[in-house]
Amino acid sequence: MKISHIRPRRLFIRTAAFIKTHLVAILVLFFLSILGIAGAKGLEILSGLNLKPQDLLSFFGTPVENLDNTSGTTNFLLLGIRGEGTDSPNLSDTVIVLSYNHNSKTPALISIPRDLWVPSLQAKINTAYHYGEKASPGGGIKMAQGAILEDLGLPIHYTAVINFTIFKETIDLIGGVDIDVNPGFVDPNFPLPGKENAIPVSSRYETLVFATGSAHMNGDTALKFVRSRHSIGDEGTDFARSRRQQQIISALKQKMLTPAFLLNKEKLDQFFTILDKNLDTNLSQSLYPTLAKIALDTQNSQMRSITLSTLPDENGVAILYNPPTYKYKGEWVLIPKDNSWDALKKYLSNRLNGSQ
């Protein structure tokens, strides 16, 4: 049956029913950068989101027609910030880009090291949102998007900024996550909130111990697992942190796909309350039905993961390196090999296009 033959009221009801089933996917896409999660919230949420019938009709259209894109690709930026009540609340501990190719209907997850240098800012990329907000409230998203474009050549079309509260409270809401810790590690200098200036200095930190093997983590433990950066060896690097972040995201996805969460109205209400209080995004709510269409189209797709690292990839290419600190104001930073930013952009383009 052609869409034009369906009466408007019936079309609205059918579309609303689909959104009812997939609304969690719409929002989780942005604060977790994961596609294909289904949810159940109902018309109560739709009315609260102020979606109009014409917005719902966009579900039947082609996503590329509704979403901003560059040459058929839409890029979403996820920034994980520390949030109020912490030291440097607007520094980005997590920088992830989800790149969605509309032609192949495939998503790719790009983990960006927080120490990646931004020449125009003369600072690390994790400071971009901070400096943007400092210059002008609401300017953090624009500056972060500009930094990604400058370093990687990726135009960012939509951005979501989440804080530790979303991460921690959502994991607690679903009853924790199960993680395979491999390898285990010890971090003797994990900072304690609120004790940045405590005396003696040793009282500012706690020792984290994650043994190799299966572990059930609540929100607080999972947060420490992904934030830890002072262990000895490879697990103390940002590259290991990126891998652990993707582990938690995957575990969270699996837990949210269960009927125990999707069919629990009370938990869903709490989930949306958490989002309302803590999510900052430049995404218009009118695009939610379009994102639901993407979620449906990609629910069985394999999420590709791309990590920018000093370590060789599967093809033996190490695109980043750590230059002498005296050249960068005494800071430990990452730049492309031979200081060639064009090579970094080409490398990422090749990875996204499957030529490497």
LUMMI-527603 format. One record per residue (C-alpha): x, y, z. Coordinates in steps of 0.02 Angstrom, whole numbers, plus 50000, padded with zeros to 5 digits. Each point is the difference from the previous one (the first is absolute). Layout:
# residues N
XYZ
...
***
This chain:
# residues 356
500005000050000
500685017049955
500235012750137
498875012349910
498554987650017
500134998950190
498875012050091
500995012950103
499284994350167
500424981849967
501735004949941
500305009950160
499444985350108
501114987649909
501505011450007
499725003950182
499914981550037
501704997449919
500775014350097
499244992350157
501024984549964
501625008749952
500085016150099
501374994050116
501074996749845
499775018049947
500725007350158
501284986650038
500745003349828
500555016850061
500614997550176
500754982749970
500375000749813
499184983249978
498734996249864
498644987050001
499384999950180
498134998150011
498925007250137
498215002250054
499355016350067
498365004149915
499015015149950
500225007850171
501835003349958
499595005549823
498835013450064
501325005450124
501265001749859
498805011249903
500174989949841
498825005449863
499134988549874
501105006849860
501544995450103
499374982350019
499734998849812
501875002449977
500224982050055
499374994649829
501255010949910
501834997249964
501115004850148
501275008549887
498635012249948
499645005150180
501704999850083
501435011949964
501374990549909
501565001849896
500084989249844
498754987850074
500814998650172
499335007050164
501225001750144
499465000350183
501195005750137
499874993350177
500895009550138
500094992850175
500365014050124
500304999050187
498565011450048
499655011450146
500754995450168
501644993949924
501655008349958
499965007449823
498164995449969
500035004049814
501554990049952
499574985749883
500564983250068
499174991349853
500035005649818
499124988349879
499345002649824
498654989149926
500085001249811
498464993649908
500104996349813
498255001949929
500424990749838
500664984150081
498965002350159
501534996250106
500565008650161
501825002150054
500575004650174
501595010750007
500895001550167
501025016150008
501415001650129
499705014550120
501835004949983
499895003349813
500735017249967
498965013949918
501215012249916
498825014949993
499584998450185
501784995750052
499194987650118
499374982150009
498364995349919
499204996050168
500075018650043
499025006149849
498284998950080
500685008050159
500755014949909
498445002249894
498885000650153
501205011750088
499995012149852
498114999649980
498724988950088
499354988149868
501575002149895
500804983850058
499144989149870
500545011449857
501815000550056
500064981150025
499274997249827
501285012149927
501434990650084
499434983449925
499885007849827
501735007850016
500884984350060
499074986349909
499115008349855
498334993750065
498565012449994
498934996950155
498145001949969
499294996050173
500764999550174
499474993050167
500865004750163
499744988450147
500705000650176
500504986450122
498285000750081
499134992849845
501294986249986
499974995150183
498135001550033
499504990749841
501114985250043
499294999550176
498245001349928
500234984249896
500774990550146
501835001249947
500974992549855
501064984349978
501765003049933
501414988349951
501545008650072
501504995049896
501325004150046
499795004650182
500895015550066
500365010450155
499855019050005
500815006850159
499555018249965
498165001349959
499435017550055
498675001450135
498635012849965
500065015150114
501744996150065
501045008649866
500895010850131
499994988150147
501544998050111
500964988750002
500054998149810
499774981250015
498255002950069
499475007149832
500044983049917
499374982350017
500704983949929
498944990949871
500224981349974
499154991449853
500414981549995
500024990449837
498354991049970
498135003150002
499375014250108
498295007250040
500145018950013
498825013050070
500025017849934
501385006150115
501154985349962
499675000949813
500415018550002
501664996650086
500344985949876
499865011749850
500835015250080
501544991450074
501595006749919
501434997750124
500334981449999
501724993749950
500164993449823
498825000749852
498425001050107
500555017350056
499855006949823
498555009249921
499924986249869
499594987450136
498715012050071
499185001249828
499904981149991
499254998950173
498735013649957
499424989849851
499874984650111
498835009150119
498975007249857
499784982649926
499504992750170
498785014150029
499224997049830
499734981650038
499215003850169
498825013249929
499404987949866
499224988650129
498114999750033
500395003050184
500485017749951
499025003349841
498324995150073
500245008250169
499085016749994
500715005750168
501794997249945
499695008549833
499275015150090
501565000950108
501114998149847
499205014749911
500095010450158
501884996750006
500155005649819
498955015650023
501115005950142
501704995949927
499984999449810
500565015049896
499794998249812
499735010249843
498854986549932
498235005649963
498654988750072
499135000549831
501394988549936
499624986050123
498904990349876
501405000849871
501224992950127
498754986350037
500064995449815
501904999150009
499874989250155
498874987949907
501094999849845
501594996250099
499374988850140
500874984949923
501545009549936
501734997250070
500675015650085
501755003449935
501255006950127
501445011449952
501325005250127
501305013549966
501564993950088
501894999750014
499864981149988
499954991049832
498284995849932
499574983649916
500975005949848
501545004850101
499685018749986
500275011050154
499315017049952
500365009850161
501555003250104
500495009150159
501205014449961
501245007650126
499045009550133
501105015549989
499255003549829
498245000450071
500095010950156
500604985350104
498414990049965
499894981649950
499065000749835
499664989849844
500265005849822
500044990949831
501604991549943
501175012649919
498815013650061
498974996849843
498195004450038
499544996649819
500654982350021
498924997750155
498465006049906
500394988449855
500294985450118
498305002450082
499145002549833
500744983649939
499444990850157
498245006749984
499914995449817
500694982650031
501595002149898
501114995550149
***
